[in-house]
Amino acid sequence: MTTGSMARVLLPVGIASVVMFVALLFFGAVDVAPSEVWMVLTGRDAANAAARLIVIELRLPMACCAFLSGMALAVAGLLLQTTFNNPLAGPSVLGVSTGASLGVAVMMLLLGGGAAVGVARYAGALVGAVAGAAVMLLLLLLFSRIVKGNAMLLIVGILLGYLASSAISILNFYATEEGVHSFVIWGLGSFSGVTLADLAVFGPLILLATFASFLMVKPLNALLLGADYAESMGVNLTATRNRLLLLSGVLTAVVTAFCGPIGFLGLVIPHVARLTLATSNHVRLLPATALWGGFAGLLCACISIFAGNGGILPVNAITPLLSVPIIMYVIINRDKLSYFR
Amino acid sequence: MKEILLELKDVAVGYGTTPLYEDVNLAVARGELVTLLGANGAGKSTLLRCVTGRLAPMLGCVEISGRSLAGIPKNELARLVSIVSTGQESGGGLTVAELVGLGRQPHTGFFGRLSRRDREVVERAIEAVGMAGFSTRQVASLSDGERQKVMIARALAQETPVMVLDEPTAFLDVASRLETMQLLSRLAREEGKAVILSSHDVASSLRLSQRLWLIVEEGGHRRLVDGSPSALIKTGALGNLFRGRPVRFDSAILDFLPVD
């Protein structure tokens, strides 16, 4: 695959992403005349305050958040798949998202962080999510040394996820009604809860972690041949694994803290990238996964707004509909797909 | 006197506190192909792990090109010894050139970009294993034998004085097995490498290796015996390879047969 054919695949994805991004600025749950939106976007004073509020304070952060979240989850998924040498790994499958959720639940329900406003509202959730994801990844790392076989580790991840879920249920049981309500809403998954001020935290964190992932392409490629070969080619396995898990943990945790536990994108997008580019070389696969992830985030946002009929459909109601058929396709065709062999 | 590339000095190999075997003194010269033979569980892989620097010897030291492997950083080790394992499934989503190019990792910069010289080395390695013309093919589309050749080319591209292969022919049919052994023997000679491989294929090992390392059991404990195939046949050491098992070595066909 040459750079030319990579562009041929990714250019339409990029263009579609831009189109959806713009659509999310012009259309939404509340009607704003396109001319008003245009005036706000071009910064003209004539724009009315309500339109400015809706476009700049609500729609713009939402569109950015959708792109960045999709990108972050997809990259996290790819890092996990390569680290565990398992194409069916992903932040939600391995229980990393649920671990992050548990951290958020502890913060929101136990410590009453749900009452705070603004960036502080998310500061607690963010700390909780990172801690929860980190604990889950450490457990997975531990189990990956004990249990042999890829399928077994997936089952361990699913079981750990159930444990975290049950802890969340118990926390819910003892929490205030108000706390439970806000936690349930958060758990449905949404890109719309992020304000412009939140984005100033969310955006740089995601971009930084994604950029740091790009710096790992060399060891990531070595890991394609398995741990033994990678080590024989000079990769420091422990340090590399720790870095990759930290990055995927941060990416997952940040998205989870701001948008709720969003499933499936991390699992499915790396496959979409591999299938469309026909390569598992991370030099091309990682940027492609990031772009496809952003595309998928925007697509979910568009569906949640435009199919919502005035409301906003939960993102977690949409991601399985888009993802499960692709995963099924991958599983059914696994003998024919080059990267499984 | 040929240049010694790999040397084991008074090495004891094993895990925990009891060594599998002790007082191992071995040397492999440039251009030599050595085959390690031994029963299942005799500790072939353990010895190879020691030779590749992944397992520290309990006693003694392992040297490659005169450098001790003890405490050597991973990236420097990667310039001294390359490996090929039995493993069948890996890197299917790469092209042949990309996979062989991974062998350049110890020599490339932060992003692993290949320079012109790196590309030349890769191309030459692919040619050396007889896979010229396959560079842009996806690894997943190759047969098992072709795939193993590509893995050998990858090790070749790593440009290490020592190459260690752990049962590289285990999953191959007889034709590919012989072809791979011949290839390795030729590479050792022509590329000036010390090649060490473990195998269960006694017949082709005897025909195609200059030297054998046998893990034999004598008097209740294991010992490593080193020698040329003909010498080891003569001394009867080969007959001790599967002591107490219902097989016997037949020096006419150079292979084991069931005891009648």
Interface residues (C-beta under 8 A of the other chain):
Chain A: L215 V217 K218 N221 A222 L224 L225 G226 D228 Y229 E231 S232 M233 G234 V235 N236 R274 A278 T279 S280 N281 V283 L337 S338 Y339 F340 R341
Chain B: T52 R54 K74 N75 L77 A78 R79 V81 S82 I83 S85 G87 E89 S90 G91 G92 G93 L94 T95 E98 L99 L102 G103 Q105 P106 T108 F110 F111 G112 Q138 V139 A140 S141 Q158
